[in-house]
Each structure stands twice: as structure tokens, then as C-alpha cells.
């Protein structure tokens, strides 16, 4: 074993591969990401609404980041759907 430590990029790449490889892991992560998205939208809609409405830039940043996060969750869901189709086709062959 060498004295070098793994870089953060290597660690995150390995974690991403591990999550994307397993159907169960993808579904668990997707569920957790959807829950976080619901919390973010709920916070922005009710408790933080007055604070966000006070400044246009805060409003745009909050909902812009929320939208990007939501799109990433949707992309993971699409990836999961395509991976399941591929796995099932391979089983049928």
C-alpha cells in the first residue's frame, strides 16, 4: 500500500459508481433526494417566504438552486428507468 492518499475526486467517483451500479442503492438515494427536495420547496414556500420576498436576488438564487437540484433528481430518475430497462432486457436474453 502506498503512502498516497486518495483524492476527493477519486473518492466521489467511486461512491457515484457504487450508487449507480446497484438498483437498491439507486432507489434509496433517489428516495432520500426527493425527501430533501420536498423539504427545500416547503421551506421556500412557507417559513422563508417573507425573507425570500424581501430581496429579488435571494428569491432567484433560492428557487434557481432548487430548480437545478430538482432537475438533477429527475435525471437520476431517468437514469434509473433506463438502467432497469437495460437490466431486464439482459435477463430476457
C-alpha positions in Angstrom: 0.0 0.0 0.0 1.4 3.3 -1.0 1.7 6.4 1.2 -0.5 8.4 -1.1 -4.0 9.4 0.0 -6.9 9.2 -2.4 -8.1 12.5 -3.8 -11.6 13.7 -3.2 -12.4 13.3 -6.9 -11.4 9.6 -6.7 -13.5 9.0 -3.6 -16.6 10.8 -5.0 -16.2 9.0 -8.3 -16.0 5.6 -6.5 -19.1 6.5 -4.4 -21.0 7.5 -7.5 -20.2 4.3 -9.3 -21.2 2.2 -6.3 -24.6 4.0 -6.1 -25.3 3.9 -9.8 -24.4 0.2 -10.1 -26.9 -1.2 -7.6 -30.6 -0.8 -8.2 -31.4 -0.9 -4.5 -28.9 1.8 -3.7 -30.1 4.0 -6.6 -33.7 3.7 -5.3 -32.7 4.5 -1.7 -30.6 7.5 -2.8 -33.4 8.7 -5.1 -35.9 8.5 -2.2 -33.7 10.5 0.1 -33.0 13.1 -2.6 -36.8 13.5 -3.2 -37.4 14.0 0.5 -34.7 16.7 0.7 -36.3 18.4 -2.4 -39.7 18.4 -0.7 -38.1 20.0 2.4 -36.4 22.6 0.3 -39.6 23.5 -1.5 -41.5 23.5 1.7 -39.0 25.8 3.4 -39.0 28.2 0.5 -42.8 28.3 0.2 -43.7 28.8 3.9 -41.1 29.7 6.6 -38.7 31.5 4.4 -41.3 33.1 2.1 -41.1 36.6 3.8 -37.3 36.5 3.8 -37.1 35.5 0.2 -39.7 38.0 -0.9 -37.6 40.8 0.6 -34.8 40.5 -1.9 -35.2 39.6 -5.6 -31.7 38.1 -5.8 -32.3 35.9 -2.7 -35.5 34.7 -4.3 -33.9 34.0 -7.7 -30.9 32.2 -6.1 -33.1 30.0 -3.8 -35.5 28.9 -6.4 -32.8 28.6 -9.1 -30.8 26.3 -7.0 -33.9 24.4 -6.0 -34.8 24.0 -9.7 -31.3 22.7 -10.6 -31.5 20.3 -7.7 -34.9 19.1 -8.9 -33.6 18.6 -12.4 -30.7 16.5 -11.1 -33.2 14.4 -9.2 -35.2 13.9 -12.4 -32.1 13.0 -14.3 -31.2 10.3 -11.7 -34.8 9.0 -12.0 -34.5 8.8 -15.8 -31.1 7.1 -15.4 -32.7 4.6 -13.1 -35.5 3.9 -15.5 -33.1 3.3 -18.4 -30.9 1.1 -16.2 -33.9 -1.0 -15.2 -34.9 -1.4 -18.8 -31.4 -2.5 -19.7 -31.2 -4.9 -16.8 -34.5 -6.5 -17.7 -33.6 -6.9 -21.3 -30.3 -8.6 -20.3 -32.3 -11.0 -18.2 -34.6 -11.9 -21.1 -31.7 -12.9 -23.3 
